[in-house]
Amino acid sequence: MQRPDPSPTALAARLDHQNPLPPVDRWQPPLSGDIDLRIARDGTWYHEGVAFQREALVRLFASILRQDEDGAHYLVTPVEKWRIQVDDAPFVAVRLDTDGTGSDQSLRFTTNLGDTVIASTEHPLWVEYRVAGGEPAPYIHIRGRLRALLSRAVFIELAELGEERATPAGRDYGVWSQGQFFCLGQLDAAG
């Protein structure tokens, strides 16, 4: 049996051009191998070290992207599963739109590839601090196990919307969306 060609062009040719997104979480093909495809922290897609020039091709591949329980990212079709490298998150939130104020506020995020989600229970917003006192890494859930890293500009805009909230652990700083408070960081410790 001939092994499928893992080049992006060949893989794209084998894809069905479906709208809405294909059900990649239901597809369980065997691992076809690794493909030299990498998504950089800034959301740029690379094949063999060369940045993709066609956004339509990136959007097509993003539609079949998933992250499995093992933490690895894959391009998945009904018959193929190719492991790729993702430096941080596969998407970058590049725009923030707000509607309303206070606990009635809605925060809509748009990614570099045009996905839009509203921060909510279904699409939580969170911030990771990998080193105490270090730079924040803010994320929003997009779909499946996929998340978007908020761009610096979007995070600054988001922080400007924040407010303090007292908790048993101290004072949290965060934002409201869809009636839910999302903590961006703790201002102090309890006591």
ABEGO torsion letter per residue (X at the ends): XBBBBABAAAAAAABBBBOBBBBAAABBBBBAEBBBBBBBAAGBBBBGGBBBABAAAAAAAAAABBBBAAGBBBBBBAABBBBBBBABBABBBABBBBBEBEAABBBBBBBAAGBBBBBBAABBBBBBBABBGBBBBBBBBABEABBBBBBAAAAAAAAAABBBBBBAAEBBBBBBBGGBBBBAEBABBBX
